Amino acid sequence: MELKASDIVLAETKAQIDVQISTAKSYPRDLAQVLKNIETYATMDEETAMECFYKLPRAGSFIEGISVRMAEIIANSWGNMRCQSRIVANDGKVLTAQAVCHDLETNVAIMTEVKRKITDKQGRTFNEDMQVVTGNAACSIAFRNAVLKVVPKAYTHRIMERVKQVSLGNAATLEKRRNGAVEFFVKAGVLKADLLEFLGKTKVEEMDTDDIATLLGIVQAIKEGDTTAKNAITDVVEQKRKEAEAKAVKTEAEAKIEESLKNQNK
């Protein structure tokens, strides 16, 4: 009986996974050591800690989460885990990245997909280099999502608070972090006035640790391809201005109506 190449590959893959699961069962992870390793790696220095979380503005609030860099640290420290990501579809308009994460100890496997547009505002398809860049970013995000679905959040929540503290540095480096964040957004095309309005401040010196943490989180989200400086800052500020203007017009109209009614009743 002649074996097909696909059957041979399938048998080899199954054998490899079976061996990996058997090894994982023989050498189970030490959760206490895992948590210690994650915290050690993530807080090794301020630069590393700064890359471990992101923030995205949404509906007047913020979505905060674990970054791709932190997901890599978690996967590495968690151990006994198989992870892979790849592009599975590209129709010239949208590409789809797929990631699989398999915990060999618990035999829990999760697959996630991330879609990204590869066209500009005029509907033109990105060139090959930009498609590769977009695809790599999508694969990284799919990988992060898969890892975080396999590793329970309860194991990382406490560590993330420590990571944020380290990312801000000490009193001596806080000003450097603040100025560095402001410089990043200015270089990305964001007006300093818009940045201050976004944070509700009148000057850079008024930024507190929460403001700096917010900016650092958005910087990381931009670097990972989750958003852009324009979407995260400029568009949000412009939307707030439009809402404020609409509210002012509505208030003025209501005042005029009320005044007119009062005059009619005299």
C-alpha positions in Angstrom: 0.0 0.0 0.0 1.4 3.3 -1.1 1.4 6.1 1.5 0.5 9.7 0.5 2.9 12.5 1.4 0.2 14.2 3.4 -0.4 11.0 5.4 3.3 10.8 6.3 3.4 14.4 7.4 0.3 14.0 9.5 1.7 10.9 11.2 5.0 12.6 11.9 3.3 15.7 13.3 1.0 13.5 15.5 4.1 11.6 16.8 5.9 14.8 17.6 3.0 16.2 19.5 2.5 13.0 21.4 6.1 13.0 22.5 5.9 16.7 23.5 2.7 16.0 25.6 4.4 13.0 27.3 7.5 15.1 28.1 5.3 17.9 29.5 3.5 15.5 31.7 6.8 14.1 33.0 8.1 17.6 33.7 5.1 19.8 34.8 5.6 23.5 35.3 6.1 25.0 38.7 3.6 27.9 38.8 5.4 29.8 41.5 8.6 29.7 39.5 6.7 30.6 36.3 5.2 33.7 37.9 8.6 34.7 39.3 10.2 34.3 35.9 7.6 36.4 34.1 8.0 39.2 36.6 11.8 39.0 36.4 11.9 39.2 32.6 9.1 41.9 32.4 10.7 44.2 34.9 14.3 43.6 34.0 14.6 47.3 33.0 12.4 50.3 32.3 12.5 49.9 28.5 11.3 46.2 28.7 8.5 47.1 31.1 7.4 49.9 28.9 6.9 47.5 26.0 4.8 45.1 28.1 1.4 46.8 28.0 -0.7 48.9 25.7 -3.6 51.4 25.9 -6.2 52.3 23.3 -8.8 55.1 23.5 -12.3 53.8 23.0 -15.7 55.6 23.5 -14.3 58.1 26.0 -12.4 55.5 28.0 -9.4 53.3 27.5 -8.9 49.6 26.7 -5.8 48.4 28.4 -4.0 45.1 27.8 -1.0 42.9 27.5 1.3 43.6 24.6 2.9 41.2 22.1 6.2 41.6 24.0 4.6 40.6 27.2 2.9 37.6 25.5 6.3 36.4 24.3 7.6 36.6 27.9 4.6 34.7 29.2 4.8 32.0 26.6 8.5 31.6 27.2 8.1 31.4 31.0 5.0 29.2 30.9 6.8 26.4 29.2 5.4 23.1 27.8 3.6 25.1 25.1 3.5 25.0 21.3 2.8 28.3 19.4 2.8 29.3 15.8 1.3 32.0 13.6 1.0 32.4 9.8 -1.0 34.2 7.1 -3.8 32.0 5.9 -5.6 34.3 3.4 -5.0 37.4 1.3 -7.6 38.5 -1.2 -5.8 41.8 -2.1 -8.0 43.8 0.2 -7.8 42.0 3.6 -5.3 39.6 4.9 -6.0 37.0 7.6 -3.4 35.9 10.2 -4.0 32.8 12.2 -2.2 31.7 15.4 -2.4 28.5 17.4 -1.3 28.0 21.0 -1.3 24.5 22.6 -0.7 24.0 26.3 0.8 20.5 26.3 0.1 19.9 30.0 -3.6 20.6 30.0 -4.1 19.7 26.3 -5.9 23.0 25.7 -5.4 24.4 22.2 -6.7 27.7 21.0 -6.7 29.1 17.5 -7.2 32.9 16.9 -7.5 34.9 13.7 -6.8 38.6 13.0 -7.8 40.5 9.9 -6.1 43.6 8.6 -7.0 45.8 5.6 -4.2 46.1 3.0 -5.7 49.0 1.1 -5.3 52.7 1.4 -8.1 55.4 1.6 -8.4 55.3 -2.2 -8.9 51.6 -2.2 -5.5 50.8 -3.7 -3.8 47.7 -2.5 -0.6 48.1 -0.5 2.7 47.3 -2.2 4.5 44.1 -1.4 6.7 45.5 1.4 3.7 47.1 3.2 1.7 43.9 2.9 4.6 42.0 4.5 4.8 44.6 7.3 1.0 44.5 7.9 1.1 40.7 7.8 3.9 40.4 10.4 2.0 42.8 12.7 -1.2 40.8 12.3 0.6 37.5 13.0 2.1 39.0 16.2 -1.3 40.2 17.4 -2.9 36.8 16.6 -0.1 35.1 18.6 -0.7 37.4 21.5 -4.4 36.7 21.5 -3.9 33.0 21.4 -1.4 32.9 24.2 -3.6 35.1 26.4 -6.6 32.7 25.8 -4.5 29.7 27.0 -2.8 31.3 30.0 -5.4 32.4 32.6 -5.5 36.1 33.3 -5.4 35.4 37.0 -1.7 34.6 36.6 -0.8 37.9 35.0 -3.0 40.5 36.6 -0.9 41.1 39.7 2.4 41.2 37.7 1.0 43.8 35.3 0.6 46.4 38.1 4.3 45.9 38.9 5.2 46.2 35.3 3.5 49.6 35.0 5.3 51.0 38.0 8.7 49.9 36.6 7.9 51.4 33.2 7.5 54.8 34.7 11.0 54.7 36.3 11.9 56.7 39.3 11.7 60.4 40.0 15.0 61.0 38.1 13.8 59.3 34.9 10.1 60.3 35.0 10.7 63.6 33.1 12.7 61.7 30.5 9.8 59.3 30.0 7.4 62.2 29.6 9.5 64.1 27.2 10.2 61.0 25.2 6.5 60.2 24.9 5.7 63.7 23.8 8.5 63.7 21.2 7.2 60.4 19.8 3.8 61.8 19.1 5.1 65.1 17.7 7.3 63.1 15.3 4.2 61.0 14.3 2.4 64.2 13.3 0.3 64.9 16.4 0.2 68.6 17.4 1.4 69.2 21.0 -1.8 71.2 21.6 -3.9 68.2 20.6 -1.9 65.9 22.8 -2.4 68.2 25.8 -6.1 68.5 25.0 -6.4 64.7 24.8 -5.0 64.5 28.3 -6.9 67.5 29.7 -3.8 69.5 30.4 -2.6 73.0 29.5 1.1 72.3 29.5 3.5 69.4 29.4 4.7 69.9 32.9 1.2 69.2 34.3 1.3 65.6 33.1 1.2 63.1 36.0 2.2 59.5 36.2 -1.2 58.3 35.0 -0.9 60.5 31.9 2.6 59.2 31.1 1.5 55.6 31.6 -1.4 56.3 29.2 0.9 57.8 26.6 3.4 54.9 26.9 0.6 52.4 26.5 -0.6 54.1 23.3 3.0 54.3 22.0 3.2 50.5 22.4 -0.2 49.9 20.7 1.1 52.0 17.7 4.3 50.1 17.5 2.4 46.8 17.5 0.0 47.9 14.7 -3.1 48.1 16.8 -3.7 51.8 16.0 -2.0 54.9 14.6 -1.1 58.2 16.2 -3.8 59.9 14.2 -6.5 57.4 15.2 -5.4 57.3 18.9 -5.0 61.1 19.5 -5.9 63.5 16.7 -9.2 61.8 15.7 -10.3 61.4 19.3 -9.6 65.1 20.0 -11.4 66.2 16.8 -14.4 64.0 17.7 -14.6 65.6 21.2 -14.5 69.0 19.7 -17.3 68.2 17.3 -19.4 66.8 20.2 -18.7 69.9 22.3 -19.7 72.2 19.4 -22.9 70.2 18.8 -23.7 70.3 22.5 -23.2 74.1 22.5 -25.4 74.6 19.5 -28.1 72.4 21.1 -27.9 74.3 24.4 -28.1 77.7 22.6 -31.1 76.5 20.6 -32.9 75.3 23.7 -32.2 78.6 25.5 -33.7 80.5 22.5 -36.8 78.4 22.5 -37.2 78.8 26.3 -36.8 82.5 25.9 -39.3 82.7 23.1 -41.9 80.7 25.1 -41.4 83.1 28.0 -42.0 86.1 25.8 -45.1 84.5 24.4 -46.5 84.0 27.9 -46.1 87.6 28.9 
